[in-house]
Amino acid sequence: MIGTNELLMIFGVIVLLFGASKLPELARSMGSSMGEFKKAQRESELSLKEFEKSLKEPAAPKSKIQETAQKLGIDIRGKTDDQLLDEIQKSTEKPKEVSEP
């Protein structure tokens, strides 16, 4: 940890290097730099959380075939488009029950 003597020496060197009139300007620029850094840090944390969330959630259907199969109540996980087409055909070929009057 930096002690009081070290802080005073560092402050003295800064005053000698930059001059007393430049210290407020230097402090302002350091403050704005810290603000920009914190803003960038927050944005990167949010994008990381969104990325992790997208990995946990299942991906949306990618093709029209997958969308149609999902609308018909067919499980699309681990099936190719050809398998899904076969299942869609089977589900549409089922004879509908007609009630006789």
C-alpha positions in Angstrom: 0.0 0.0 0.0 1.2 3.5 -0.8 1.9 5.6 2.2 1.4 9.4 2.8 5.0 10.3 1.9 4.9 8.4 -1.4 1.6 10.1 -2.3 3.0 13.5 -1.5 6.1 12.8 -3.6 4.1 11.6 -6.6 1.8 14.7 -6.3 4.9 16.9 -6.2 6.4 15.3 -9.3 3.1 15.8 -11.1 3.0 19.5 -10.2 6.6 19.9 -11.4 5.9 18.1 -14.7 2.6 19.7 -15.6 2.4 22.9 -13.6 -0.3 23.9 -11.2 -2.4 25.5 -14.0 -2.6 22.2 -15.9 -3.7 20.0 -13.0 -7.5 20.7 -13.3 -7.4 19.9 -17.0 -5.4 16.8 -16.4 -7.9 15.7 -13.7 -10.9 16.3 -16.0 -9.3 14.3 -18.8 -8.5 11.4 -16.4 -12.1 11.5 -15.2 -13.6 11.4 -18.6 -11.2 8.6 -19.5 -12.4 6.6 -16.5 -16.0 7.3 -17.5 -15.4 6.0 -21.0 -13.7 2.9 -19.7 -16.5 2.1 -17.3 -19.1 2.6 -20.1 -17.1 0.2 -22.4 -16.8 -2.3 -19.6 -20.6 -2.2 -18.9 -21.3 -2.7 -22.7 -19.0 -5.6 -22.9 -20.5 -7.3 -19.8 -24.0 -6.9 -21.3 -23.0 -8.3 -24.6 -21.3 -11.2 -22.8 -24.5 -11.9 -20.8 -26.6 -11.8 -24.1 -24.2 -14.2 -25.7 -24.4 -16.6 -22.7 -28.2 -16.3 -22.8 -28.3 -17.1 -26.5 -26.2 -20.3 -25.9 -28.6 -21.5 -23.2 -31.7 -20.9 -25.2 -32.6 -23.2 -28.0 -32.0 -21.8 -31.5 -35.0 -20.6 -33.5 -36.1 -22.8 -36.4 -33.8 -22.2 -39.4 -35.8 -23.3 -42.4 -39.4 -23.2 -43.6 -39.6 -26.9 -43.2 -38.6 -26.7 -39.5 -41.1 -23.9 -38.9 -43.9 -25.9 -40.6 -43.1 -29.0 -38.6 -43.0 -27.1 -35.4 -46.4 -25.5 -36.1 -47.8 -29.0 -36.7 -46.5 -30.1 -33.3 -43.7 -32.3 -34.6 -40.5 -32.4 -32.6 -37.7 -31.0 -34.7 -34.7 -31.7 -32.4 -32.1 -33.9 -34.1 -34.0 -34.4 -37.3 -33.0 -33.6 -40.8 -35.2 -31.7 -43.2 -35.9 -34.9 -45.1 -37.1 -36.7 -42.0 -39.2 -33.7 -41.1 -40.7 -33.6 -44.7 -41.7 -37.3 -44.2 -43.4 -36.6 -40.9 -45.2 -33.6 -42.3 -46.5 -35.7 -45.2 -47.7 -38.4 -42.8 -49.5 -35.9 -40.6 -51.3 -34.4 -43.6 -52.2 -37.7 -45.2 -54.1 -38.9 -42.1 -57.8 -39.3 -43.0 -59.9 -36.9 -41.1 -62.7 -38.3 -39.1 -66.1 -37.2 -40.5 -69.1 -37.3 -38.4 -72.2 -38.6 -40.2 -75.4 -36.6 -39.7 
